[in-house]
Amino acid sequence: MDEFERLFQDHFYATYDYVYYMLGNPADTQNITEKVFHKIALSYHQWQEDEPVHASVFKLARRTTVDFLGKGKHHATTITPLSENMRSVLYLRFIKGLSVQETAKYMDVTPKLVSAIENEALAKLPNEANTTEAPSRLNGRV
């Protein structure tokens, strides 16, 4: 097995999961994931050795997804008030379980900026405890 095949096996599912989290559409997710690995195949020999491979793959997946979203060709099934940066931070922090420092490295930003983006994103998420619907849905089951 060559290096690219190994990289593909090691990072395909994590890349697919991230793109799906960002887009919410399986068809678009498959297309973007294929583009990411096509780009990797074309440029793998030029990658910097000072950065972990998983961080390089994530950055490429993120850039490719953001470019796709910017072109307006997506058919996202979810509507969210969060920017791509906010969704990326929440994905890395809470789904992948990365620290603030690790997330900063993946996104090429400072840890302070990661914390600020995370706080802003969490503040924008709906809070069921503050809605009038929450008590009626519980129907005394507390």
C-alpha positions as a LaTeX table, in Angstrom:
\begin{tabular}{lrrr}
\hline
Residue & $x$ (\AA) & $y$ (\AA) & $z$ (\AA) \\
\hline
Met1 & 0.00 & 0.00 & 0.00 \\
Asp2 & 1.45 & 3.38 & $-0.96$ \\
Glu3 & 1.41 & 6.57 & 1.13 \\
Phe4 & $-1.64$ & 8.07 & $-0.60$ \\
Glu5 & $-3.72$ & 4.91 & $-0.13$ \\
Arg6 & $-2.79$ & 4.93 & 3.55 \\
Leu7 & $-3.68$ & 8.62 & 3.87 \\
Phe8 & $-7.01$ & 7.95 & 2.15 \\
Gln9 & $-7.84$ & 5.07 & 4.50 \\
Asp10 & $-6.81$ & 7.05 & 7.56 \\
His11 & $-8.68$ & 10.28 & 6.72 \\
Phe12 & $-11.61$ & 9.53 & 4.41 \\
Tyr13 & $-14.29$ & 9.02 & 7.05 \\
Ala14 & $-13.25$ & 11.98 & 9.18 \\
Thr15 & $-13.23$ & 14.18 & 6.07 \\
Tyr16 & $-16.63$ & 12.91 & 4.94 \\
Asp17 & $-18.09$ & 13.44 & 8.42 \\
Tyr18 & $-16.81$ & 17.02 & 8.57 \\
Val19 & $-18.12$ & 17.92 & 5.11 \\
Tyr20 & $-21.48$ & 16.32 & 5.89 \\
Tyr21 & $-21.65$ & 18.28 & 9.14 \\
Met22 & $-21.04$ & 21.48 & 7.18 \\
Leu23 & $-23.43$ & 20.74 & 4.28 \\
Gly24 & $-26.05$ & 18.31 & 5.55 \\
Asn25 & $-26.48$ & 16.80 & 2.08 \\
Pro26 & $-25.07$ & 13.35 & 1.19 \\
Ala27 & $-24.71$ & 14.01 & $-2.56$ \\
Asp28 & $-22.85$ & 17.29 & $-2.09$ \\
Thr29 & $-20.79$ & 15.73 & 0.70 \\
Gln30 & $-19.66$ & 12.90 & $-1.57$ \\
Asn31 & $-18.71$ & 15.35 & $-4.35$ \\
Ile32 & $-16.73$ & 17.62 & $-2.02$ \\
Thr33 & $-14.98$ & 14.69 & $-0.33$ \\
Glu34 & $-13.94$ & 13.37 & $-3.75$ \\
Lys35 & $-12.61$ & 16.81 & $-4.69$ \\
Val36 & $-10.59$ & 16.98 & $-1.48$ \\
Phe37 & $-8.86$ & 13.67 & $-2.13$ \\
His38 & $-8.35$ & 14.52 & $-5.80$ \\
Lys39 & $-6.59$ & 17.72 & $-4.71$ \\
Ile40 & $-4.52$ & 15.73 & $-2.22$ \\
Ala41 & $-3.49$ & 13.25 & $-4.92$ \\
Leu42 & $-2.34$ & 16.11 & $-7.15$ \\
Ser43 & $-0.37$ & 17.99 & $-4.49$ \\
Tyr44 & 0.61 & 15.45 & $-1.84$ \\
His45 & 4.28 & 15.53 & $-2.84$ \\
Gln46 & 4.38 & 19.28 & $-2.07$ \\
Trp47 & 2.97 & 19.11 & 1.47 \\
Gln48 & 4.96 & 20.60 & 4.30 \\
Glu49 & 6.42 & 18.09 & 6.71 \\
Asp50 & 6.20 & 20.46 & 9.69 \\
Glu51 & 2.42 & 20.16 & 9.88 \\
Pro52 & 0.54 & 16.98 & 10.87 \\
Val53 & $-1.15$ & 15.29 & 7.91 \\
His54 & $-4.56$ & 15.29 & 9.64 \\
Ala55 & $-4.36$ & 19.07 & 10.02 \\
Ser56 & $-3.45$ & 19.50 & 6.35 \\
Val57 & $-6.34$ & 17.27 & 5.25 \\
Phe58 & $-8.77$ & 19.16 & 7.48 \\
Lys59 & $-7.63$ & 22.55 & 6.15 \\
Leu60 & $-8.06$ & 21.40 & 2.58 \\
Ala61 & $-11.51$ & 19.96 & 3.35 \\
Arg62 & $-12.51$ & 23.18 & 5.06 \\
Arg63 & $-11.30$ & 25.40 & 2.21 \\
Thr64 & $-12.98$ & 23.21 & $-0.41$ \\
Thr65 & $-16.25$ & 23.22 & 1.53 \\
Val66 & $-16.17$ & 26.98 & 2.10 \\
Asp67 & $-15.46$ & 27.54 & $-1.61$ \\
Phe68 & $-18.41$ & 25.32 & $-2.48$ \\
Leu69 & $-20.70$ & 27.19 & $-0.08$ \\
Gly70 & $-19.52$ & 30.50 & $-1.50$ \\
Lys71 & $-20.52$ & 29.46 & $-5.01$ \\
Gly72 & $-24.09$ & 28.91 & $-3.84$ \\
Lys73 & $-24.41$ & 25.54 & $-5.58$ \\
His74 & $-25.23$ & 23.59 & $-2.46$ \\
His75 & $-28.50$ & 22.03 & $-1.45$ \\
Ala76 & $-28.03$ & 22.11 & 2.30 \\
Thr77 & $-30.81$ & 20.43 & 4.22 \\
Thr78 & $-30.20$ & 22.41 & 7.37 \\
Ile79 & $-30.68$ & 26.08 & 8.01 \\
Thr80 & $-28.35$ & 27.56 & 10.57 \\
Pro81 & $-27.48$ & 31.04 & 11.74 \\
Leu82 & $-23.85$ & 29.98 & 12.16 \\
Ser83 & $-21.01$ & 30.91 & 9.84 \\
Glu84 & $-18.66$ & 28.30 & 8.40 \\
Asn85 & $-16.03$ & 29.31 & 10.96 \\
Met86 & $-18.49$ & 28.83 & 13.81 \\
Arg87 & $-19.60$ & 25.42 & 12.54 \\
Ser88 & $-15.96$ & 24.38 & 12.07 \\
Val89 & $-15.03$ & 25.39 & 15.61 \\
Leu90 & $-18.04$ & 23.59 & 17.10 \\
Tyr91 & $-17.30$ & 20.50 & 15.01 \\
Leu92 & $-13.66$ & 20.35 & 16.06 \\
Arg93 & $-14.29$ & 21.20 & 19.70 \\
Phe94 & $-17.41$ & 19.19 & 20.49 \\
Ile95 & $-17.67$ & 16.44 & 17.89 \\
Lys96 & $-13.96$ & 15.69 & 17.44 \\
Gly97 & $-13.13$ & 16.62 & 21.04 \\
Leu98 & $-10.10$ & 18.78 & 20.24 \\
Ser99 & $-8.69$ & 21.31 & 22.68 \\
Val100 & $-8.76$ & 25.04 & 21.95 \\
Gln101 & $-5.06$ & 24.89 & 21.04 \\
Glu102 & $-5.53$ & 21.93 & 18.67 \\
Thr103 & $-8.53$ & 23.61 & 17.04 \\
Ala104 & $-6.48$ & 26.78 & 16.54 \\
Lys105 & $-3.76$ & 24.78 & 14.81 \\
Tyr106 & $-6.27$ & 23.07 & 12.50 \\
Met107 & $-7.85$ & 26.40 & 11.55 \\
Asp108 & $-4.66$ & 28.49 & 11.36 \\
Val109 & $-5.92$ & 30.98 & 13.95 \\
Thr110 & $-5.01$ & 31.88 & 17.52 \\
Pro111 & $-6.48$ & 30.02 & 20.52 \\
Lys112 & $-8.01$ & 33.31 & 21.66 \\
Leu113 & $-9.89$ & 33.61 & 18.35 \\
Val114 & $-11.10$ & 30.00 & 18.65 \\
Ser115 & $-12.54$ & 30.78 & 22.09 \\
Ala116 & $-14.22$ & 33.93 & 20.80 \\
Ile117 & $-15.74$ & 32.10 & 17.82 \\
Glu118 & $-16.89$ & 29.26 & 20.07 \\
Asn119 & $-18.57$ & 31.64 & 22.52 \\
Glu120 & $-20.29$ & 33.56 & 19.73 \\
Ala121 & $-21.49$ & 30.32 & 18.11 \\
Leu122 & $-22.85$ & 28.94 & 21.38 \\
Ala123 & $-24.67$ & 32.20 & 22.05 \\
Lys124 & $-26.37$ & 31.98 & 18.65 \\
Leu125 & $-27.60$ & 28.42 & 19.09 \\
Pro126 & $-31.23$ & 28.04 & 20.13 \\
Asn127 & $-31.65$ & 27.54 & 23.84 \\
Glu128 & $-34.69$ & 25.37 & 24.52 \\
Ala129 & $-34.67$ & 26.27 & 28.18 \\
Asn130 & $-35.51$ & 29.85 & 27.23 \\
Thr131 & $-38.44$ & 29.03 & 24.94 \\
Thr132 & $-42.07$ & 28.93 & 25.96 \\
Glu133 & $-42.45$ & 25.51 & 24.29 \\
Ala134 & $-40.12$ & 23.61 & 26.62 \\
Pro135 & $-42.48$ & 23.25 & 29.61 \\
Ser136 & $-45.42$ & 22.14 & 27.48 \\
Arg137 & $-43.33$ & 19.45 & 25.77 \\
Leu138 & $-42.24$ & 18.05 & 29.11 \\
Asn139 & $-45.85$ & 17.54 & 30.27 \\
Gly140 & $-44.87$ & 16.91 & 33.85 \\
Arg141 & $-42.19$ & 14.32 & 32.99 \\
Val142 & $-39.47$ & 16.14 & 34.90 \\
\hline
\end{tabular}
